[in-house]
């Protein structure tokens, strides 16, 4: 079995959701794609895909293996590009996009630094809270925060994204800190308005009677809500209540003592901060270097507190 070809076929089928579509893209018969998948599953000893006459879906093992395969294939493409580039400098135009709030804080300051390292690369940064169609709108790479929808895009996890309950020391001295998530009902909670995101509410990890944990979603209320997360952040800093914010947004204020984390023992498992890019046979050198640059900076222990 050609493992690399089998990995490519698996990724193609999984992202397209169809043997026929994957076979058409590769210019082979669907039966050939099926045999490659059969051989791969036999080699691994696990079922990766559930195939019926109407649809194809990933098993739990298949979902985990898909992310690993996408990362492996991206690394192989990067290695090929590096060798074929022969030391040639990165050039061309790099179009990147990121969520507005996160992008202002943790992407925009890095763009000039990246350009200083690679002066032959010109860069356009788009900050938008809508989900940008990378391929359709001609973007090379996106930074995305949170759980990713299934798509044909390749993702590289660069850092964890924790969500925290925070308030000012003055508010907590005045009202007392909550000891359990259910006590938030007695507090002034600063929440996103109904037309914004976070439709499932604030997430907490609660112990169960069996000794494990489960994720509990609450929708606390309060006298103030807003559709803009930055406004909630400002209100929280002004002492108007408790907010549920991302660590990337409040880490520096916590480090400086302006905000205090509460309910830390009940914090939900983190989701991720990802670099996302369209699947390509040869990833441009400028894109690969940008992703490596982001990952290096985001992995530094003091990055989030200092930003």
N, C-alpha and C positions, 0 to 999 in steps of 0.2 A: 504494500500500500504506500503510495506517495502521500506522506502525512500532510505536507504543506498544501498540496492540491485538495486533499480531503478537508482540511481546515477551511480553505477558501470556499469550497462547495457548501460546507455546513453554514458558514456565515452568509453566503449568498441566499441560500434557501430560507434561513431563519429571518433575515431582514426583509426578504421579498414576500415571504409567506406562501410560496408556491414553488413546487418542483419545476413546473412548466416555465414559469417566469425566470427562474434561475438558470435553467437549461438554455432558454432562448438567449439570455444575456451572454452566456459562455459559448453559444454556438454548438451545443451537443444535444443529444436526445435525452428526454427526461429519465429514461431507464438508466442511463449512465450516471446521472446525478444520484438516482436512487441506490445504485450499487455502491457508489462512493460513501454514501451515508450509512448503508448497511455495514460496510467494512469498517468504518470509523467506530460505530457503536459496538461492533463485535470486538474490535481492538481495545476499546475503553472498558467494555463490560458493563455499560450503562445505557439506558434509553435516553436519547437526547431530544427526540421529536416524537410527537404523537401525530401520526399521519392517517387521515381519513380521505374519502373521496371528495369531500367538500373543503376541508381546511387542514392546515398544519399548525400545530401549537408546540411551544417549548415545554419540556418538563422542567422541574426545579433544577435538576442537574444541568439541563441544556441551557437554562438562563445564565447560570454561573459560568458555564464553559464558553458561552457566546462572548461575554465580556473579556475573558482571557484570550480567546482566539482573535478578537478584534485588536487587542493590545499587541499580541504577538505579531500579527500581520502588519500592523503599523510599524513595529520595531524593525521587521524585515525590510519593509519599504524604505524606512529611514536609513538602514545600513546600506542598502543598494544605492540610494541617492547620495549618501556620503562618499561612497567609493567612486561612483561615476562623476561626482562633482570634482573630485581630484583636488580638493583644497580651494576651489573657486569660491569667492566671496558671495554671500547671500545678496541678491538684488531683487528688484521688482517692487510691486505695490502690494502691501498687506492690508486687507480689510478685515477688521475684527469688530465684534459686537459684544455687549455685556449689559446686564440689568442696570438701570440708572443709578440706584443708590450704591450698590456694590461697586459698579464701575467707577463712580466718582472717587470712592475711597481707595480701592485696591487694584484697579486696572490703569486708570488714567495716570497716576504718578509713575507707573513703571514704563509707560510708552516712551517718554523722552530718554530714559535710561537705556532701553533696548535700542533706540535709534542711535544713541551715542556709540554703542557697541557695533552696530551694523549700519553705518551712514549711507550705504547704497540702497537701503530699503526705505521707501516712503510708506507712511502708515495713515490709514483712516480709521478712527474709532467712533463707533455708533453706540450711543447709550439709549436703551429703550427697554421698557418693562414688558413689551409684547414679545412673543416667541417668534423670532425672525426666521424666515425660510432661507437657510444658508445657501443652498444650491440655487434656488429660484431668484434670490436677490444678489448673488455674486459675492457672498462673504466667504473668507477663507477659514475663519475660526470664530467660535462663540465661547464665552465663559458663561456657564449656567450654574445656578445654585438650587439645590433641592433634588427631589426625586425626578429622574428623567423618564419621559414617556418612551415606549418602544418605538424605534425608528431605524432607518438605514444609516444613521449617522454613527460615526466612531466617537467614543468618549474615553477620556483619560481622567481618572480621579486624581485631583491634585491636593485636596485637603478635606478634612471633616468640617461639617457645618453644624455646630451645636445651637440649640435654641434655649434661651435662658429667661427666667423671670427676674426682673431687676427693679430696683427702686432706689431713691436717694436715702442716705442715712437720716435726713430730717424727717422724711415721710415715715420711715420705719420706727423712729423714735416716737413720733406722734401717734401712730396707729398700731404699732406692734407688728412684728413679722408673722406671716402665715406659717403654720407648722405642717399643714397638709393642703394639697390642692383644693379640697372641698371648702377650705376656709377662705378662698378667694371671693366667695359670694359676699363676704362681709367687708370687702375692700373696694377701693376705687380702682378699677382695672381699665387701662387705656387700650382700646381695641380698635381693630380695623373695621370700618363701616361695612355694611352688608354687601355693597357692590364691589368691594375689594376682594382680595384672595383670603386664604386661611379659612375656607368655608367649613372645614372640619373642626376648627377651634384650636385651642392650645393643647398640646400633647404632653402627657406625663406617663412615667413608668411606675406602676403601682404593684406592690407585692400581692401575691395570691395566696389562698389557703394551702395550696399544694406546695408552696415553697418557691415557686417561680415568680415571674412578673408578667404583667399585661399592660398594653398601652391604653390609657384612658384619655379621651378627648373631652374637653370642657369648653363651654362658651360663656366665660364670665362677662359680667356687665359692669357699667359704671356711668358716671355722668357725662363723660367725654368719649367720643369716637371720631375717627377721621379715616379717609380713604388713602392718606399719604403716610407711609411709614416714617419718614423723616420728621414729620410733625409730631407723631407719637413719641419719637425719640426725644425731641425737644421738650415736650410736655413732661415726660418722665424726668429729664434732667432738672426741670423747674420744680419738681416735687409734687406734681399733681396726681400721682398714683403709681401703680405697678404695671409694667409693660412686659410683653413676651417678645424678645428680640433675638436676632442672631448674634452669636459670639463675635463675628467679624465687625459688627456694628458697635458693640459696647465693651469690647475687651480693653480698650485703652482707658475708658472711663472707670472700669472696675479696677484696673491697675493703679489709677490715680486716686481712687477712693471716692470719686464723685458718685458712683453707683455701687450698689451692693447686690450680689446674687442671693435670691431666696429660693426655697424649695429645691436646693441643689440635689438632695438625695433622691428626688423624684424626676430628675431630668430625663427626657426621652432619648432613645438612641439617636446619634447624629445621622443626618443624611450627608450628601457630598457637595463639594465644589468641583466642577468638571470643566475641562477644555473639550469642546465638541467640534468636529469638523466632518465635512463630507467624505465618504469613502472614495479614495483615489488609489490608482495603481502606484503612482509615484507622487508622494507628498512633497510639495516644493520645499526647498531648503529653508526659506524664510519662515514658513509655517512651523516646520519642525523646531527651528531654533527658538521661535516665540513660545511654543508650548514648553520646551525645556527650560526657558528663562522664567516663565510663570511658575512652573513646578518647583524650581530651585528656590525662588523667593518665598513661595508659600510654605515651603518646608522648613524655613528658618524659625527656630524657637521663638525669637522675639518679634517676628514680623507683625503679627496681629495686634500685639500690645503697643507697638511703636507707631503703627499706621494711624 
